[in-house]
Amino acid sequence: MTVNRYLRLAAGFFVLLSVALSQLHSPYWLYFTAFVGLNLFQSAFTDWCPLMTILRKMGIKEG
């Protein structure tokens, strides 16, 4: 898998997890959902995301 695919996988997982936690634990988990969404939004314009840097340092290949 490539950096972009791992990024989408992680973002989807975090969104689903935070929505589930907001229903089971506290609605404040939706702030984490918003954080993930804002990161995806800004990465569409800048082509940079903190997770992309981490994945590249782990040796994941580029798309």
N, C-alpha and C positions, 0 to 999 in steps of 0.2 A: 504494500500500500504506500501511497505517497503522503507528503505533508498535508496537502489539501484534503485528502480523504480522511486522514486522522483528525484534522481540525473539524470537519463536519461531523464526524462520529462523536468527538468529545462534546461539541456544542449541543448536539441533539440529546446526548446522554444527560448533560447538565441541566438542560431545559426540562426534560421529563422528570428528572430527579427532584429539581426544585419545585415543580408544580405538585408532585406527589407529596413532598414534605410540607408544602403550604396547606394541603388538605388534611394531612395527618398530624402535623405538629403546630405550625404557626404561619399565619399569612405573611409574615415578614420575609419568608423565603422567596416571595415573588420579587423582592428587590434583587436577588441573585439572578433570577430569570431576566430581569431588565438589564442587569450588568452584562450578561452574556449576549443579549440582543444588541446592546449598544456597541459592544466589541465587534460583533459581526458587521454591524452597520458601518463603523469607521474603517474596518479592514477592507470593505468593498471599495473605498476611495483611496486608501493609503497602501493597500496590498501588504499590510503588516499587522500582526497580532502577536501578543506576548507568547501564546502557546506555539506559534510557528517558530519562534526563536528557540524555545525549549526543544521542540521536536527536531529541529535541524542539528542542535548540539548533541542530541541522542543518536544522530546518524541516520535519521529517516531520509530517504531520497526525495528529491524534488519531483514535482509533477511534470 
